[in-house]
Amino acid sequence: MTSSIFGVPEHRWGTAGVPGKAPAPLVTLAMREAGLTHPQIPDAPARLIRSLTEAVTTVLGESVREHVSVSIVGVPAGRSGVGGEVV
């Protein structure tokens, strides 16, 4: 699982063609797809999105909550590897 938080300067992003005026955090989480489809946790993606948004808001402040974007990239089995071995 990997995640990234990149800082994008205020003048380099916008919404609906209007330059942004507040921080717009973008979090990308890449993980094995099986972790998102566990039968005992049917709402895993929603829980991850809520938790990551909460973490970013805790660090950067409540004012960024409505601007936080979270993307979860599920990697199918057989399309990743560890130590040179496909998993």
C-alpha positions as a printed Julia matrix, in Angstrom:
87×3 Matrix{Float64}:
   0.0     0.0     0.0
   1.32    3.43   -0.89
  -0.09    6.85   -0.36
   0.97   10.3    -1.43
   0.21   13.83   -0.45
   1.5    16.48   -2.84
   1.4    20.18   -2.17
  -0.05   22.12   -5.09
   0.47   25.88   -4.94
  -2.69   27.99   -4.71
  -2.39   29.39   -8.25
  -2.02   25.95   -9.89
  -5.47   24.47   -9.29
  -9.08   25.53   -9.55
 -12.69   24.43   -9.59
 -15.13   25.19  -12.4
 -12.55   27.38  -14.12
 -11.95   29.56  -11.07
  -8.48   29.57   -9.44
  -8.48   28.0    -5.99
  -8.25   30.13   -2.87
  -7.78   27.44   -0.23
  -5.54   24.38    0.01
  -6.89   21.44   -2.01
  -5.24   18.28   -0.67
  -5.22   15.28   -3.01
  -4.52   11.89   -1.42
  -3.88    8.84   -3.6
  -3.84    5.41   -1.99
  -2.63    2.44   -4.05
  -3.27   -1.0    -2.61
  -4.13   -4.54   -3.6
  -7.73   -4.75   -4.76
  -8.47   -7.65   -2.4
  -8.13   -5.23    0.51
 -11.07   -3.26   -0.84
 -13.41   -6.22   -1.31
 -13.12   -8.11    1.97
 -16.5    -9.72    2.77
 -16.33   -8.71    6.45
 -15.76   -5.05    5.55
 -18.22   -4.29    2.74
 -17.77   -0.54    3.07
 -13.95   -0.58    3.11
 -13.47    2.09    0.4
 -15.88    4.49    2.11
 -14.2     3.91    5.49
 -10.77    4.57    3.98
 -11.96    7.76    2.3
 -13.54    9.03    5.53
 -10.45    8.14    7.58
  -7.98    9.72    5.17
 -10.1    12.87    4.92
 -10.24   13.05    8.71
  -6.45   12.62    8.96
  -5.77   15.39    6.45
  -8.27   17.67    8.21
  -6.62   16.95   11.56
  -3.23   17.99   10.19
  -4.22   20.91    7.93
  -7.33   22.19    9.68
 -11.09   21.97    9.3
 -11.11   24.64    6.58
  -9.69   22.17    4.01
 -12.26   19.39    4.58
 -14.51   20.31    1.63
 -11.47   20.44   -0.68
  -9.9    17.08    0.25
  -9.92   14.62   -2.68
  -9.14   10.96   -2.02
  -8.45    8.42   -4.79
  -8.11    4.73   -4.04
  -6.36    2.72   -6.72
  -7.06   -1.01   -6.42
  -4.36   -3.15   -8.03
  -5.78   -6.5    -9.27
  -4.15   -9.77   -8.21
  -1.26  -10.68  -10.48
  -0.46   -7.08  -11.37
   1.95   -6.27   -8.58
   4.95   -7.93   -7.03
   7.3    -7.96   -4.06
  10.93   -8.97   -4.24
  10.64   -9.85   -7.92
   7.71  -12.22   -7.37
   4.2   -11.6    -8.67
   1.59  -11.48   -5.91
